[in-house]
């Protein structure tokens, strides 16, 4: 697991946040960054990630909007939908 320190420069005051990422997510982010920088094309990225071209486009769009947070699954840190509540 990696912990990345993000600095938000949009506000006057810098806002630091730690994001935990797996090695797989870091690799995925680096490939999507290369795709955005046009160093590789969509089919090459889909082969490297072992995903369909459609999924690569979806991840790229999410990264363009959310930044590095777009790689991380949105349900991380939330309780599961089928979690059974413990008795009180």
N, C-alpha and C positions, 0 to 999 in steps of 0.2 A: 504494500500500500504506500502511496505517495501522498504527502501533504503539500499542497501548493498554496502559496500566499498570493492572493489577488489584491490589487490596488485599484480602486475606482478613482479615475482622474476626472470624471465628469463633474463631480461636486467640488466645491472649493476646499472642503476638508477631505483628505484621503480616507477612504473606508477600507480597512483591511479585513479580509475574510479568508479562512482556511477551508480548502476543499480537499477531501480525501478521494484519491483516484486509484484504481487498480492499474497494473502494468498494461493490461489489455486496453483500458480506456486511454492511457497516455499514448500508446501506439496508434490507436484509432484517431485521436486528436491530431497527432503529427501528420498522419496521412491526409486527413481532411484539410489541415493547414496547407499542405502542398497542393491539394486540389484547388483551394481558394486562390492560392498564389499562381495557379496555372502552370505549375512545374510538372504535374501529371494530369491526365484527363480522367473522365468519369469511369470508363471501362477498366483502366489500369487500377484506379482506386478500388473498384468493386472486386477485382481479382485479389488485390492485396488484403482486403478486409474479409474476403469470402462472403460477400453480401451481393444482393442484386443491385443493379444500377438505380432502380427506384428507391431502395433503402439508402443508398449513398447520397442521392439527391435530397432525401428527407433529412438526413443527418446534417448535410451541408447547410441546408436552409435553417435548421435549428441552431447551428453554431454561428451563423451570420447574425441571428437575432439575439441569442443568449450568451454568445461567447463560449468559453470553455465549459460552462454549466450545461450547454446543449448536448454534450457527450454523455453526461451522467443521467442515469434513469431517474425519472421524476418521482418515482415511488420510494426512492432510497430514504431511509430514516422514518418512514411512516409505518404504522401498524398495518398488517395484512387485512384484506377485506373479510377473510374467513377466520379471523382470530377469535378464539373463544375467551370471553371475559372470565377472570378468576372469581370464584364466589367470595362474597364480602363477609 
